[in-house]
Amino acid sequence: MFSKYKKPASATPKVAKAAAAAAHQPAATPPDARPHTVLRKPMPIRTAAEPGSADRDRKRKERLGEIKIELHRELLENLNLAALEHASEAELRTEISSIAGEILEQKGVVLNREDRQTLNKELYDEVTGLGPLEALLQDDSVSDILVNGPQQIFVERDGKLQLSQITFKDEKHLLRIIDKIVSAVGRRVDESNPYVDARLADGSRFNAMVPPIAVDGSLVSIRKFKKDKLGIDDLVNFGAFTEEMAAFLQAAVATRLNIIVSGGTGSGKTTTLNALSSFIDNSERILTIEDTAELQLQQTHVGRMESRPPNVEGKGEVSPRDCLKNALRMRPDRIIVGETRGEEVIDMLQAMNTGHDGSMTTIHANSARDGVSRLENMIAMAGIEMPLKAVRSQISSAVNLIVQASRLQDGSRRMTSITEITGMEGDVISMQEIFKYQRVGLTPENKIIGHFTATGVRSHFSERFRMWGYDLPASIYEPTKM
C-alpha cells in the first residue's frame, strides 16, 4: 500500500550484484602490513538498570521526597522548637513519628511500614541534623563527602570515590542545609559571599561554594573528623610504613628533629602528623596552630589554637601567622602547625631555628625536593626580599627531616619517602633519602605491588640518636632484598 512512497532502485540488477560481491570481498592487504595489536585496556561495559525498575524507584523516591518536604514544613509549625533542646533523642523521635502520623492521616496518605520508617528517620535528620547528609556523617566507612549539586553526592571509601544513592530534593533544599551549617558557627553564605569554610560540631571540615560561582548547583566538601586516632602501630599494621621506619621516626621525634610532613590532598598528612606526635614526651609543652582543629594530641600539656577568617564586615581575622607570633611568647617546647601554606612559613622556620627544635608542620608537595621548593616559594610570596642563598640556608638549618606521604592509584596511602636535609653544598640544599617505597607492578585488580626498603645510606643524625639513647642498629639502613 505504501509502494508509491518507496525509493526507486538505485542501480540495475547487474550493478547491484557487482556491488554486493565487492562488499563481501576481503580488503587487499599491503605486502608490508603487520597485524594490528591493541595496546589499550578494554573499557568496562556499563550496563543500565532495568528501565521499569529504575523508573518505579525514581517515582517512589520523588513521592517520598515531596511528602517529606511537606511534612517538614508542617513539623516546624507544630513542634515547640524551644522545648526540643531539652528533649531526649527517644522522646523526639516518638514525637516526630506521632505528629507525622497525624498529618499523613489528615492528608489521606497511606505508606507501607518500610516507607514510614524511612520517612520518620529522614524527618528526624531534617529537624535535628543535616538532612540527607546525616546518614553519611554517621557512616564510619566514609572519609569524604563531596556534593556536586542537589542530585549528585559522592563519598570516599577506602581511598576510592563512589556515587551515593542519596540526593537532595532540589537546590533550595541543599542551600537550606548549607545555611544551617554555616549559621551555627556565626557565618553566612550568599551571592555577595559565595564561599565559606566552617567546622561541624564533630570537628569535620566543611567547605561550600554556592551559585552563581558554582554553575551547576552548590558545591560542598566535607572532610570527616575521625573519632578514633590512628597510632603508629595501626599505620604499621595497615602497611603505611614498616617497623624499621617507625623506629627511625621515633628516634627523630624524640631527639627533637624538625620534621615536615609533605604530600598531596588526602594523602594522610594530618594522620601521619598525629601519629608522629605520639612520640613526644609527656613533660613537654606543645602548642598547636590549625585552620580547623583536627590534631588529637594525647600529651598532658597541649595548648590548641585555631585561626579565624574575617567576619561579614571584613574584620576580626586572626591568621595562622598571628597565632604563630603569639605562640612564640607562650613558652612552647614544640610548635606544631597543622598546615603551612602562606606567609607564616617565615615565622615557622625562625621558630625552628631559635630554640623550638622538635617542631612539626605539613605542606602540600609531591616529593621532598618539591617540598623545599614550596618553602622557597612561600617565603617569596610573603614579600620578604632575601637572596636565594640566604633563603636556602635558612631552610637547610631549620628543617631536618621531610616525610613524604602519598595516596597511590589504588587508593592506598603509603609513606613513600623519608629524606634528611644535611646542609648546603654551594647554593644547593643537600638531601639524602633514608627509606623509600619501591613500586614493582600492578595486579589485574589494579592493586599496587611494592615494598618498603632502606636506601643503604646511614642517617646523618646517627650520632645524635646515640647521644640521646636511641642507638639504632645498622641493619635498619640495609636495603631489602626481594
DODO-747689 format. One record per residue (C-alpha): residue in one letter; y, x, z. Coordinates in steps of 0.2 Angstrom, whole numbers, plus 5000, padded with zeros to 4 digits. Layout:
# DODO-747689
A,Y,X,Z;
...
# end
This chain:
# DODO-747689
M,5000,5000,5000;
F,5011,5015,5003;
S,5006,5023,4987;
K,5023,5022,4979;
Y,5031,5032,4993;
K,5019,5047,4991;
K,5025,5063,4984;
P,5019,5067,4967;
A,5006,5081,4965;
S,5015,5097,4964;
A,5003,5106,4952;
T,4990,5102,4939;
P,4971,5102,4944;
K,4968,5120,4937;
V,4983,5127,4945;
A,4979,5119,4962;
K,4961,5125,4961;
A,4968,5143,4957;
A,4980,5142,4972;
A,4966,5136,4984;
A,4955,5150,4978;
A,4968,5163,4981;
A,4972,5156,4998;
H,4954,5159,5003;
Q,4953,5177,4996;
P,4955,5191,5009;
A,4971,5201,5008;
A,4969,5218,5000;
T,4969,5232,5012;
P,4978,5248,5008;
P,4967,5263,5007;
D,4975,5272,5022;
A,4976,5256,5033;
R,4969,5258,5051;
P,4963,5244,5062;
H,4977,5237,5072;
T,4975,5240,5091;
V,4983,5228,5103;
L,4991,5238,5117;
R,4999,5224,5127;
K,4990,5215,5141;
P,4986,5197,5137;
M,4998,5185,5145;
P,4991,5172,5157;
I,4989,5155,5150;
R,4999,5142,5159;
T,4991,5125,5159;
A,5002,5110,5163;
A,4996,5097,5176;
E,4989,5081,5171;
P,5004,5070,5164;
G,4998,5055,5173;
S,4995,5063,5190;
A,5011,5073,5189;
D,5021,5058,5184;
R,5014,5047,5199;
D,5018,5061,5211;
R,5035,5063,5205;
K,5039,5044,5206;
R,5031,5044,5223;
K,5042,5058,5229;
E,5058,5051,5221;
R,5054,5034,5230;
L,5051,5043,5247;
G,5067,5053,5244;
E,5078,5038,5241;
I,5071,5029,5256;
K,5074,5045,5267;
I,5092,5046,5262;
E,5095,5028,5265;
L,5086,5029,5282;
H,5095,5044,5287;
R,5112,5036,5284;
E,5106,5021,5295;
L,5099,5033,5308;
L,5116,5041,5310;
E,5124,5024,5313;
N,5111,5018,5325;
L,5107,5034,5335;
N,5118,5040,5350;
L,5121,5057,5345;
A,5129,5062,5361;
A,5113,5057,5370;
L,5102,5067,5358;
E,5107,5084,5366;
H,5098,5079,5382;
A,5083,5071,5374;
S,5066,5080,5373;
E,5058,5083,5356;
A,5044,5070,5360;
E,5057,5057,5365;
L,5067,5060,5350;
R,5053,5059,5338;
T,5047,5042,5346;
E,5065,5035,5345;
I,5067,5040,5327;
S,5050,5033,5322;
S,5054,5017,5331;
I,5071,5015,5323;
A,5064,5020,5306;
G,5050,5007,5308;
E,5063,4993,5312;
I,5074,4997,5297;
L,5059,4998,5285;
E,5053,4981,5291;
Q,5070,4973,5289;
K,5071,4980,5271;
G,5053,4974,5267;
V,5047,4992,5263;
V,5028,4995,5265;
L,5022,5013,5267;
N,5004,5019,5270;
R,5001,5029,5285;
E,5002,5046,5277;
D,5019,5042,5269;
R,5026,5035,5285;
Q,5021,5051,5295;
T,5029,5062,5281;
L,5045,5051,5282;
N,5046,5052,5301;
K,5044,5071,5300;
E,5057,5073,5287;
L,5069,5062,5296;
Y,5067,5072,5312;
D,5071,5088,5302;
E,5086,5080,5294;
V,5093,5074,5311;
T,5089,5089,5321;
G,5086,5103,5309;
L,5089,5109,5292;
G,5081,5096,5282;
P,5068,5102,5268;
L,5071,5120,5274;
E,5064,5116,5291;
A,5046,5117,5286;
L,5049,5134,5278;
L,5058,5141,5293;
Q,5043,5136,5304;
D,5030,5144,5292;
D,5027,5162,5299;
S,5019,5167,5282;
V,5036,5165,5273;
S,5048,5180,5275;
D,5062,5175,5262;
I,5068,5158,5257;
L,5078,5158,5240;
V,5086,5141,5234;
N,5092,5140,5216;
G,5100,5123,5216;
P,5093,5107,5223;
Q,5077,5107,5213;
Q,5071,5125,5214;
I,5066,5133,5231;
F,5056,5150,5230;
V,5048,5158,5245;
E,5041,5176,5248;
R,5024,5178,5255;
D,5016,5195,5256;
G,5029,5203,5246;
K,5027,5190,5231;
L,5039,5176,5226;
Q,5031,5159,5224;
L,5039,5142,5219;
S,5038,5130,5233;
Q,5035,5111,5231;
I,5049,5107,5242;
T,5065,5101,5235;
F,5082,5093,5240;
K,5087,5076,5234;
D,5102,5082,5225;
E,5117,5094,5226;
K,5126,5083,5239;
H,5110,5084,5250;
L,5110,5103,5248;
L,5128,5105,5252;
R,5127,5094,5267;
I,5113,5106,5274;
I,5124,5122,5270;
D,5139,5114,5278;
K,5128,5110,5294;
I,5123,5128,5295;
V,5140,5136,5292;
S,5150,5124,5303;
A,5138,5128,5318;
V,5145,5146,5318;
G,5163,5141,5315;
R,5164,5145,5296;
R,5167,5134,5281;
V,5162,5135,5263;
D,5170,5125,5249;
E,5179,5128,5232;
S,5193,5139,5239;
N,5180,5149,5249;
P,5164,5148,5239;
Y,5153,5160,5248;
V,5148,5163,5266;
D,5137,5174,5277;
A,5130,5167,5293;
R,5116,5169,5306;
L,5104,5155,5310;
A,5100,5150,5328;
D,5084,5160,5327;
G,5093,5176,5321;
S,5089,5174,5302;
R,5101,5180,5290;
F,5109,5166,5279;
N,5120,5168,5263;
A,5126,5154,5252;
M,5137,5153,5236;
V,5142,5135,5230;
P,5150,5129,5214;
P,5160,5132,5204;
I,5154,5150,5207;
A,5136,5145,5207;
V,5134,5137,5190;
D,5118,5128,5191;
G,5119,5122,5209;
S,5122,5130,5226;
L,5113,5147,5229;
V,5105,5150,5246;
S,5096,5165,5253;
I,5088,5166,5270;
R,5080,5182,5276;
K,5069,5176,5291;
F,5070,5184,5308;
K,5053,5190,5314;
K,5050,5185,5331;
D,5036,5197,5334;
K,5042,5215,5332;
L,5030,5227,5322;
G,5027,5243,5331;
I,5021,5260,5324;
D,5003,5255,5327;
D,5005,5239,5317;
L,5013,5248,5302;
V,4999,5261,5303;
N,4986,5248,5303;
F,4995,5239,5288;
G,4994,5255,5278;
A,5013,5258,5278;
F,5010,5276,5283;
T,4997,5287,5291;
E,4994,5293,5309;
E,5000,5310,5305;
M,5016,5304,5298;
A,5018,5293,5314;
A,5015,5309,5325;
F,5028,5318,5315;
L,5041,5304,5316;
Q,5038,5303,5335;
A,5042,5321,5337;
A,5058,5319,5325;
V,5065,5304,5335;
A,5060,5311,5352;
T,5068,5328,5349;
R,5084,5319,5343;
L,5085,5322,5325;
N,5097,5312,5315;
I,5087,5300,5304;
I,5092,5289,5289;
V,5080,5276,5283;
S,5083,5274,5264;
G,5076,5260,5252;
G,5079,5245,5241;
T,5081,5227,5246;
G,5066,5220,5255;
S,5058,5237,5256;
G,5056,5236,5275;
K,5071,5247,5281;
T,5075,5237,5296;
T,5057,5235,5301;
T,5055,5254,5300;
L,5071,5257,5310;
N,5064,5245,5323;
A,5048,5255,5324;
L,5056,5272,5325;
S,5067,5266,5339;
S,5052,5263,5350;
F,5050,5282,5352;
I,5067,5283,5360;
D,5066,5287,5379;
N,5070,5273,5391;
S,5083,5283,5400;
E,5095,5285,5385;
R,5110,5273,5382;
I,5109,5266,5365;
L,5122,5256,5356;
T,5118,5246,5340;
I,5130,5240,5327;
E,5125,5227,5314;
D,5132,5214,5302;
T,5118,5202,5308;
A,5109,5207,5324;
E,5091,5210,5319;
L,5086,5225,5328;
Q,5074,5222,5343;
L,5075,5237,5354;
Q,5064,5237,5369;
Q,5073,5250,5380;
T,5082,5245,5396;
H,5100,5252,5392;
V,5105,5244,5375;
G,5122,5238,5370;
R,5122,5227,5354;
M,5137,5224,5343;
E,5139,5213,5328;
S,5154,5214,5315;
R,5163,5198,5311;
P,5171,5193,5295;
P,5189,5186,5293;
N,5192,5168,5298;
V,5199,5154,5287;
E,5217,5162,5288;
G,5210,5179,5283;
K,5212,5186,5301;
G,5201,5191,5315;
E,5190,5203,5305;
V,5180,5216,5315;
S,5172,5228,5303;
P,5157,5239,5306;
R,5169,5254,5307;
D,5179,5246,5321;
C,5163,5243,5331;
L,5158,5261,5327;
K,5175,5269,5333;
N,5174,5258,5349;
A,5156,5264,5352;
L,5161,5282,5352;
R,5172,5278,5368;
M,5157,5269,5377;
R,5147,5285,5381;
P,5132,5282,5370;
D,5117,5294,5369;
R,5112,5287,5352;
I,5121,5276,5340;
I,5110,5265,5328;
V,5119,5257,5313;
G,5109,5243,5305;
E,5116,5247,5288;
T,5129,5259,5282;
R,5137,5253,5266;
G,5156,5257,5266;
E,5169,5267,5274;
E,5161,5268,5291;
V,5150,5281,5284;
I,5163,5295,5289;
D,5163,5289,5307;
M,5144,5289,5307;
L,5142,5307,5301;
Q,5156,5313,5313;
A,5146,5304,5327;
M,5130,5313,5322;
N,5139,5330,5321;
T,5148,5328,5338;
G,5136,5326,5352;
H,5127,5309,5347;
D,5112,5318,5339;
G,5097,5307,5338;
S,5107,5293,5329;
M,5100,5282,5315;
T,5105,5271,5301;
T,5099,5264,5285;
I,5106,5265,5267;
H,5102,5257,5250;
A,5094,5271,5239;
N,5079,5274,5228;
S,5075,5291,5234;
A,5080,5304,5246;
R,5091,5313,5234;
D,5099,5297,5228;
G,5102,5293,5247;
V,5113,5309,5248;
S,5122,5305,5233;
R,5126,5287,5240;
L,5133,5295,5256;
E,5144,5306,5245;
N,5150,5290,5235;
M,5153,5280,5251;
I,5164,5294,5258;
A,5174,5294,5241;
M,5176,5275,5242;
A,5183,5277,5260;
G,5198,5285,5252;
I,5196,5302,5261;
E,5201,5316,5249;
M,5189,5331,5253;
P,5182,5344,5242;
L,5164,5340,5237;
K,5158,5356,5245;
A,5165,5350,5262;
V,5158,5333,5260;
R,5141,5340,5256;
S,5142,5352,5271;
Q,5146,5338,5282;
I,5131,5328,5276;
S,5119,5343,5277;
S,5124,5347,5295;
A,5124,5328,5301;
V,5108,5322,5293;
N,5091,5330,5297;
L,5078,5318,5290;
I,5078,5305,5276;
V,5063,5292,5277;
Q,5061,5283,5261;
A,5054,5265,5261;
S,5048,5256,5245;
R,5041,5240,5240;
L,5029,5243,5227;
Q,5025,5232,5212;
D,5010,5223,5220;
G,5022,5218,5235;
S,5015,5231,5247;
R,5028,5241,5257;
R,5025,5260,5259;
M,5034,5274,5267;
T,5034,5284,5251;
S,5043,5300,5257;
I,5048,5309,5272;
T,5061,5323,5267;
E,5070,5335,5278;
I,5088,5342,5274;
T,5088,5360,5278;
G,5106,5366,5274;
M,5116,5371,5259;
E,5112,5383,5245;
G,5129,5387,5237;
D,5136,5370,5233;
V,5119,5360,5233;
I,5111,5352,5248;
S,5094,5359,5250;
M,5079,5347,5254;
Q,5061,5349,5256;
E,5048,5335,5256;
I,5035,5335,5270;
F,5025,5319,5266;
K,5023,5308,5251;
Y,5014,5293,5244;
Q,5004,5298,5229;
R,5000,5284,5217;
V,4984,5286,5207;
G,4982,5270,5197;
L,4981,5251,5197;
T,4966,5239,5199;
P,4963,5225,5187;
E,4971,5214,5201;
N,4987,5224,5199;
K,4985,5232,5216;
I,4992,5249,5218;
I,4979,5263,5221;
G,4986,5278,5230;
H,4985,5289,5246;
F,4997,5297,5258;
T,4997,5316,5258;
A,5007,5331,5266;
T,5015,5342,5253;
G,5009,5358,5261;
V,5027,5363,5267;
R,5029,5366,5285;
S,5043,5357,5294;
H,5059,5366,5296;
F,5060,5359,5313;
S,5043,5365,5319;
E,5051,5377,5332;
R,5062,5363,5339;
F,5047,5352,5341;
R,5038,5365,5350;
M,5053,5369,5362;
W,5053,5350,5366;
G,5035,5349,5370;
Y,5029,5342,5353;
D,5018,5356,5346;
L,5011,5348,5331;
P,4995,5356,5323;
A,4997,5365,5307;
S,4984,5354,5300;
I,4995,5339,5298;
Y,5005,5349,5285;
E,4990,5352,5274;
P,4988,5342,5258;
T,4975,5328,5257;
K,4961,5332,5246;
M,4954,5317,5236;
# end
